[in-house]
Amino acid sequence: MTQVTVGENEHIESALRRFKREVSKAGIFQDMRKHRHFETPEQKRKRKETARHRQRKRGFRI
């Protein structure tokens, strides 16, 4: 759960920016998109296969 406390002389816009930054750091939006629709085992396998293919094509480097 991401929380941001707003200071006394802080504008709501800056607090909202900090909140958005924390949410993106925590990966909440990616998780939400991933669980938005049910994914059958076949769809999951195809998604993982295309991700592997993209990594190989891109030349996965560490």
FENJORA-V224775 format. One record per pair of residues at least 12 apart in sequence whose ideal C-beta (glycine too) atoms are under 8 Angstrom apart, sorted by the first residue. I is the first residue (numbers start at 1). J is the second residue. Records with the same first field share a line. If there is no record, write none. Layout:
# FENJORA-V224775
I = J / J
This chain:
# FENJORA-V224775
2 = 19 / 22 / 23 / 26 / 28
4 = 18 / 19 / 22
